[in-house]
Amino acid sequence: MRDRDTRRRPGAAETAPAPGLRVLVPAGLRFLRRRRRVVGAVAGWSAVEALQTFLLGHALARAVDRGFLADRPGVGLAWLAVAAVGVAIGAFGTLRVYGAVARLTEDLRDTLVRRVVTGALEHAAGRARAEGPAAVSRLTHQVEIARDGFAGLVMVTRSFVVTAAAALLGLLTLAPPLLLVVLPPLAAGLAVFGWSLRPLSRCQRDFLAADEALAAGLGSVVDGLRDVVACGAERRAGETVRAGIDAELAAATALARWGTTRDVAVGIGGRLPVLALLLAAPWLLARGVTAGALVGALAYLTQALLPALQSLVFGLGGTGARLTVVAGRLYAAGPPRTSGEGGGGPAARDAVRAPADKATALELRRVSFRYGPRSDAVLRGLDLVVRDGEHLAVVGPSGIGKSTLASLAAGLVAPGDGEVRRAGRPVLLPQEAYVFGGSLRDNLAYLCPTPVRDAELHRSVQAVGAAPLVDRLGGLDALLRPADLSAGERQLLALARAHVAPPRLALLDEATCHLDPAAEAVAERAFARRPGGTLVVVAHRVASAARADRVLVLDGRSALEGTHDELLERSAFYRELTGAGDTSGVPRPVAAPPGT
């Protein structure tokens, strides 16, 4: 079976929707309100830093008007010295700002780490294989992105606010008409930038999702390359990867297109005021604006406002957009909110039952299961009846609850609600087969409470297709070294051990995933043909489902059952899951790396 949820479009990232700005902004404001003292320190030292910007224009204006143009170079140099003192004061304020921002940033990092760890621990353990790597990525890479992005965002936003305030106040106190020339293009540039923020953030989110989806798709293909080649699915795997590449290219193109609006915003808000000031110079001089005031105004624009606006636009438009996406994902990955029965597992409201003409080997009645009180339901309200001698295959996307169902059937875990009934003790074969050091005979007879004749062991060995392996190892008296056996060889020996064991109900939880399709078919048929034997297989190949008497499909919302051919006819989800392009005959096997 292909290891993905086919209800999503190909290449889509399988992540929960990240909260939007309507959720993140209030959460951010709550974070800042709890740290008023640190925020106050940032604001106070920023005001000290802004002093150098204010003094710059005024010092230059007075140095020109009262010093150099008045033929008093000493006075001009003195005012330039005042500007230098302002730079020193501003540098001290900047140094203290960095310390305050560092405290704020580390508090954010600790908050995010706590949220990610708590959320990962409280998510359903049945999704551990899918959630584990994602949680590690959030805890290491994404938390650091959020930390660095938050620090950069605070610095550039704060810098622009204090610089713009100091520069505009300086222009106002130098000559009020200067504001009439500078403010309109500055406001227009900020308006263009603000208008582009939402689509820029959306494009950044789409690009990140496409990049993650491509990485996941490539990982699945590489991990399942053996099955892809063995089943002749190279073309289909290539099409899936190509679709992911095309999706990422489209997302990158859209992101680059919207990114150009940042240059437009800087041109309008930062460079156009300089041009306007030069063009309006005769008009300003006619209204009493001095040459020194014009020099000071140019200094405010070129040395303060333009650099601050560039930092804001490119910082907020790039880092800010990434921070919004990553913070949204980290927020969504936090502790889940309980909402009654709002689980992600199958909700089977109608009983999935076998024909009633045989005794019952396994029955689940309204079974629900979750791995923690606040985690999503893995299975919800599932009814299932398996009759003696029946062969049932369980299929579905990764993380949907197939292995959890096998554990419930085996009695390894107890249901949160409902009841599980078994006709005797079952034998469960997990994906990783256990073989211990000792004789081959002891390994094969391990599950038998009484001594077993060699003839019975040989029959089971022959039935599951392990006879050539046993002969190569040296017969039943051979001493085994587990490290010398491959994963497939260990699975063959575990299958022979379970076949000779007394329990009639066998649960194979991808216990043949390391075997080739032909060897898997031999082993499954051996269990299905045992007198009175009942077989439940968590399948990872289409051919395994096609051999079963019935197939149980878990899709995250409901449980659907029927024969392989019946499901091909009436279930689009099953057809997509098995890779069947039509319903004529049995489709060729399409496999993916094992795992549920």
QUIBELRA-V487126 format. One line per field, one symbol per residue. ss: DSSP state (@ for helix, = for strand, . for the rest). Layout:
ss: ???
This chain:
ss: ....................@@@@@@@@@@@@@..@@@@@@@@@@@@@@@@@@@@@@@@@@@@@@@@@....@@@@@@@@@@@@@@@@@@@@@@@@@@@@@@@@@@@@@@@@@@@@@@@@@@..@@@@@@@@@@@@@@@@@@@@@@@@@@@@@@@@@@@@@@@@@@@@@@@@@@..@@@@@@@@@@@@@@@@@@@@@@@@@@@@@@@@@@@@@@@@@@@@@@@.@@@@@@...@@@@@@@@@@@@@@@@@@@@@@@@@@@@@@@@@@@@@@@@@@@@@@.@@@@@@....@@@@@@@@@@@@@@@@@@@@@@@@@@@@@@@@@@@@@@@@@@.............==....=.......==========.........=========...======.....@@@@@@@@@......======....===........==@@@@@.........@@@@@@@@@@...@@@@@@@.....==.@@@..@@@@@@@@@@@@@@....=====.......@@@@@@@@@@@@.....=====...@@@@@@..=====....====.@@@@@@@.@@@@@@@..................
